[in-house]
Amino acid sequence: MRDNGLPVPNHLFMDAVSINDVNAQQHFYDASTAEQLQRYAMEMESERSCARLLRLQQERATWRLVATAERGKIELSDRPTTGLDLNFVNPGLSLMVSRETLQSATERLIEHLR
């Protein structure tokens, strides 16, 4: 949530992970998106999500984020939880994910696709 009470637009996050969508990637890596992310990061000093998204944009590492998520999904096929190393996003950042977390996070998208 930004200081003015409005959320960061979802399309920025969606563009970042839409690595098979050339238009979305061009938009995400555009200079105007960098300016927008920098403005949001300054507005949200208490939250790191925009700063992390800006770092992904600056380092052109969205493919790496998607690849890490894919590896996590594959690992969840064989076990109930897995750890994701996200040091490339933020030093020391990691995330434990469970099958339940994945299911919960994707429910709305799956319903939308039906």
C-alpha positions in Angstrom: 0.0 0.0 0.0 1.3 3.4 -1.0 1.4 6.4 1.4 -1.7 7.8 -0.3 -3.6 4.5 0.5 -3.7 3.2 -3.0 -2.1 -0.1 -3.9 0.7 -0.5 -6.4 -0.9 -1.4 -9.7 -1.0 -5.1 -10.3 0.0 -4.8 -13.9 3.6 -4.0 -12.9 3.9 -7.4 -11.1 2.1 -9.2 -13.9 4.3 -7.6 -16.6 7.4 -8.7 -14.6 6.5 -12.4 -14.6 4.9 -12.6 -18.1 8.2 -13.6 -19.6 6.5 -15.2 -22.6 4.7 -12.0 -23.4 7.0 -9.7 -25.4 4.8 -6.7 -25.1 4.5 -7.1 -21.3 8.3 -7.5 -21.0 8.9 -4.4 -23.2 6.6 -2.4 -21.0 8.2 -3.7 -17.8 11.7 -2.9 -19.0 10.7 0.6 -20.3 12.3 3.7 -18.8 8.9 5.0 -17.8 8.2 1.9 -15.7 11.6 2.3 -14.0 10.5 5.9 -13.1 7.2 4.7 -11.9 8.8 2.0 -9.7 11.3 4.5 -8.3 8.5 6.8 -7.3 6.5 4.0 -5.7 9.6 2.7 -3.9 10.1 6.2 -2.4 6.5 6.5 -1.4 6.6 3.1 0.3 9.8 3.2 2.4 8.3 0.8 4.9 7.6 -1.8 2.3 10.3 -3.5 0.2 8.1 -4.9 -2.6 8.5 -2.0 -5.0 12.2 -1.7 -4.3 12.6 -5.4 -5.0 10.5 -5.1 -8.2 12.7 -2.2 -9.2 15.8 -4.3 -8.6 14.4 -7.1 -10.8 13.8 -4.5 -13.5 17.2 -2.9 -13.3 19.0 -6.2 -13.4 16.7 -7.7 -16.0 16.2 -10.7 -13.8 12.5 -11.5 -14.2 13.3 -14.7 -16.1 15.3 -15.8 -13.0 12.3 -15.1 -10.7 10.0 -17.2 -13.0 12.6 -20.0 -13.2 12.9 -20.1 -9.4 9.1 -20.3 -9.1 9.0 -23.1 -11.7 11.6 -25.1 -9.8 9.6 -24.6 -6.7 6.4 -25.9 -8.3 8.3 -29.0 -9.6 9.8 -29.6 -6.1 6.3 -29.4 -4.6 5.3 -32.3 -6.8 7.5 -34.6 -4.7 7.2 -33.0 -1.2 4.8 -30.9 0.8 7.1 -27.8 1.2 10.1 -26.4 -0.5 12.5 -23.4 0.0 13.1 -20.8 -2.6 16.4 -19.0 -2.7 15.7 -15.4 -3.7 19.1 -13.9 -2.9 19.2 -12.4 -6.4 16.2 -10.3 -5.5 17.4 -9.2 -2.1 20.4 -10.5 -0.2 19.4 -13.1 2.4 15.8 -13.4 1.0 14.4 -16.9 0.9 10.8 -18.2 1.1 9.3 -21.4 2.3 6.4 -22.5 0.2 3.9 -25.3 0.7 1.4 -27.0 -1.6 -1.4 -25.2 0.3 0.2 -21.8 -0.2 0.6 -22.4 -3.9 -3.0 -23.6 -4.3 -4.2 -20.6 -2.4 -2.1 -18.2 -4.4 -3.4 -19.6 -7.7 -7.1 -20.2 -6.9 -8.3 -16.9 -8.3 -6.3 -17.2 -11.5 -7.5 -20.8 -12.1 -11.1 -19.7 -11.5 -10.7 -16.9 -14.0 -9.4 -19.3 -16.6 -12.3 -21.6 -16.2 
